[in-house]
Amino acid sequence: MRNTTGTTPIWKAIADTLRADLAEGRYVPGDKLPTEAALAERFGVNRHTVRHGISALVDEGLVRTRRGAGAFVASTPTDYPIGKRVRFHENLIAAGRQPEKRVLQVETRSATQGEASALDIEVGGAVCAYHGLSLADGQPIAIFESLFPLERLSGLIAALNETSSVTEALRSVGIADYTRATTRLTAVRANATHALHLQLSEGDPLLRSSGVNVDEGDQPVEYGRTWFAGDRVTLTLES
């Protein structure tokens, strides 16, 4: 659609209006913008013109688009340090974000060969598997699975049913402190489950962190795997 008035191009006027909406708090980081069809109806233009206006906001870093999902207000990625001590609540509070954990499932099962090796237990040994969702300022940033050797940590399941904090649960069963022994980072794609919980599209980029935490005697107490939304978290490595 061509502007014949000789003034501001229509796509730019749309971008200016949406930018003002963002500045006024009509949409906040993480919000999905109305569909192209809805915006075309609002501004009385075709979808191509709307798309041009949104592209300008994408170029400015104000909006992100996800194929098949739409356009979303961009969020500033949360800095998340990975070092000797990895503590979810402390990390987010230090980054100026409000931390929240949602427990998805706590179960007892047998350890696979890889899990047993990481936890230094026998294959098939009983582990507590803690599945959860991590949020910052109400926005999902990661989905995680933490595994604990039950033979060493009797009472942990009951503790995790009372608190979402791994640190508090471990302290209640006698682990006063624990530190990170190993960390491995891998770039992966979101599967259907990741996409559902993280409000992403299947195939979106994720950062997967896997690591082992040990107690003060260097005995493994946790083997954790976390899938971070790639555009919502900046992982920083500390010596």
N, C-alpha and C positions, 0 to 999 in steps of 0.2 A: 504494500500500500504506500503510495507516494503522497507526501505532504505538498500541497500546491499553494499554501498561504505565504510561503517565503519566510516563515518564522521557524521556531524550534521543530525539528523532525519529531514525528509522533512517537517513534520508538524511544527517543531520548526523553520525551515528556513522560512516557510510561516509567522509564527507569528512574527519573527524578521523583515521581510520585511514590513509587515503591521504596525508594531510598528514604523519603520522608516518613513513610509508614514505619520503617525500621528504626529510624531515629526517635520516633515518638513512642516506641515500645509496642506498637500494634502487633508486631511479630517479634519473638525473642529467639535467641540462639537455639537451634534444634527444631524450631517450628517448620512445618511444611507450608509452603506458599499455596494459594489457591491454584487450581489447575489452569493450564493455558486456555481451556474453553471458558472457565469462569472469569479469568482476567480479560479475555477477548470480549466477553459480554459486558463486563464492567466498563471497559474503555471504548467500546463500540468499534473495534478493529478486528482484523483477522488474526489467526494464531501466529502467522509468520512474524507479524509486527511485534506481538507480545514476546515471542521467542528472541527477537533482536534486542528488546529492552532487557530481558532477563540475562542475556549473554553479557551485556555491559556490566551488570552487577556481579556476574561470575568473574569477569576480568578484574574487577576491583577487589575480589576476595570477600564480598559481602554475602554471596549466595553460592551454594554448591548444588550441582545437579547429579542425580543418580539415575542411570538408565532404567526406565520402566517404573521408577518410583516417584519422580517429580523433582521439584526444586525446594531446597531447604535453606533456612537462614544459617550461615556459617557460624561455627563456634571456634573460639580460640583453643587450640589443643592444650590439654592438661599436661604439664611436665610431671613425669613419673620416674623418680630415681630408682635405679636397680643397683644395689651395692651390697655391703656386708649385712645390713639389716634392711629388709624390705617389709614395710608396715603400711598397709593400705590406708588406714585412717590418718596416720601421721603424714604420709606423702600428700594426700589431697588437702589436708588442712594447711600444710606448708605452701601449697600452690594456690591457696585462697579459694578453694572449692569446698562445698559441703559434701562429705562422704556419706554413702548409704550402701548397705549390703542387703540383698534379698536372698534368702535361702530357698533354693529350688528343690533340693533333696538331700537327705542324709541317709546313707545305706551302708550295710555290711556286705562285703563280697570277698571273693578270693583274688589274690594278686596275680596278675599276668607275669610272664617271665621278665619283661622289661621293668615293670613296677617293682617286682621282688628284688631285682638287681639294684635299682635306685635306692630302695629302703633297706637293703642288706638283710632280707628275710628269705625264707624258703618260698619257692614257687607254690602258689595255692594258699599261702598264709593269709589269715584274716586281716583285712584292712577296712578302715572306715573311709568311705568316699563321700566327700562333702562337695556338693554342686551348688553354685550360686551365681548371682549377677551383681556386678559392681557398678555403682552410679556416681556421677559427679554433678551436683546441682540438679538432681532429678533426671539426668540424661544417662542412659546406659553407655558405659565405656568399655566394659569387659565382661566376659563370661569365664568362669573358672571351675576347675576341679582340683581338690586337694585330697591326697591320700595319706592316711596315718596308720602305722603298724599297731594293731590292737593289742598284741601280746605285750608290747612295751608300755602302752598307754591305756591301761584299764580305766574305764570311766569316762573316756573322751566323748563317746556318743551322747551320753547324758549331758555332758557339759555343752556340746554344740547345739543340743536341743534347747538350751537355756540362753545361749548368747551366739550372735553371728560372728563374734570376734575370735579368730584363731588364736591370737596372743592370749586372750583371757581364758579360753578353753584349755590351752596347753598349760598355762600357769596353774589352773585348778587341778591338774593331774601331776603336778610336780616339776614341770619344765619352766624354770624361772627365766631362762633366756635361751634364744636360739639365733643362729646366724646362717647366712646363705653360703653354702659350700660350692655350688655350681649353678651356672645359668646358661641357657642356650636360647638364642633368638632365631626365629625362622619366619619368613614371609609366606603366608598361605592365603587361600581364598575362602570366603565364608560359605559354609554349607547351609542347608535349609534351617537347621536348628539354630545356628549362630545368627542367621539373618532374622529369624523370628524374635529372638530375645534382644538383639542389639538394634532392632528396627533398621535393618539394612536390606539390601537386595542380595540374593544369592549370587556368589561370585565376587562380591566386593572385597577389597584387600584388608587383610588382618595381619597383626603381628602376634605370633605365638611365642610365649615365653614358657620354658620348662626349667624347673630348678629343684634342687634338694636343699632343705634346711636341716641343720644338725644342732644337737644340744651342746652343752659345755664340755661333754666328753667326746665330741665328734661322732656321736651316734645319730644316724638319720631319724628325724621325727616327722618329716613331711616331704612328700614329693608332689609338687604342684605344677599344673598346666593352666595357663591363662591365655585367652584369645582376646586381644585388644582391638577395638575399632581403629583402623589405620589412620583415619582423619581426625580422631578425637583425642589421641594421646601421643605425646612425644616421650619416648623412653630415653632416659639419660643414664649413662653408665658411670658409676662412682668407683674410685679405687678403694 
